Amino acid sequence: DGLECLRLTENGYNGLYPRQSDMQLEELVLNLFRQFQCEVGKGVMERQLRDLEQSLNPEDSKGLIDAVNRLISEGYLIYKAETPAFLFLTKKGYNRIYK
């Protein structure tokens, strides 16, 4: 008897790795700022975002960067590509988190 190869179908993949909504992914990002009790103009290092990304399933990991980009484009966060890179909380972002 030889071993048979099993293939994961798309439905099986989706069952293993259900995708969180865009809003849920945005909240995961904003939770980093809550965790560090960030105020306006304070931020988290990009490395901390990468740590969060690595803790997620593959589907959520793909969507996380899109969520960050949405938060930036909507004025909740500011990205500064210095060394190290940081994400900073804006007044609008602060109001979304704490009010």
N, C-alpha and C positions, 0 to 999 in steps of 0.2 A: 504494500500500500504506500503510495506516494502522498506527499502533502499537497493539498489543493490551495490555490491562491485565492484569497478573498479580496474583493474590491469594494471600496467604500463608495456608495452611490452619493449623488448630490443630496438626496433626502437624508441619508445617514450622516453626511457631513454637517448639514444644517441642524440635525438633531443633536450632534455632539457639540457644535459650536453655534448656539443661537446668538444672533446679533442683537445687541441692545439698541434702543432707539437713539437718534441723534441727540435728543434732549438728555437722555441718561448718560451718554458719553460726555456731553458738555458738563454735566453735574459731577462726573468723576474728576474732570480737570479742575473744576472750581473747588472740589473737596480738598485738593492739595493746598489751596490758598486758605481754606477754613482750618485745615490741620495745623498750619503754621501761623494762624491768626494774623494773616497779612492785612495791612491797611493800604490805603491809596498810595501808590508809588513804591510799594514793597513787592517783592516777588519771590519766585522759586527758580532754582537753577534748571536748565533744560535737562540735566542729568536726572533730576527727580521725575520729570515727565517720562523719560526713557525707562526708568525703573517701573513706573506705572504701566507703561506700554508692554513691558516684558511680562508683567503679571497677568495680562489679559489673554483670552483665547485669541486665535488667529484672526477671526472676523472682527472682533472689537478692536484689536490692535490696528488693523487696517483703517478703521473708522476714527480712531483717536486723533490722528493728525488732522483729518478733515474737521473734527470738532474744534480743535485748537485754532485752526485757520478761520473757522466761522466766528469764534469768540474774538479773535483779533479783528477781523473785518467788520464786526458789529460794534467794535469799540469797547469791549469788556477787558481786553488784555492788550499789552504792548510787548512786542518781541524785540530784544536787543541782542544782536549776534556778536557780542563781545566775548572775550575769553575770561571766565566761562560765560556761555550764553544764558540769558535770563528771560523769564516771562514776568511782566509787571502788571499789577492790578490797577485799573483805572477807577475813577470815581463811579462810572457806570457799572463796572464790574463789582465794586464794593457794595453798591446799592442792591445789585442782584443777589449777592451772597448774604448780606446781613440785614436787609430790610424787607 
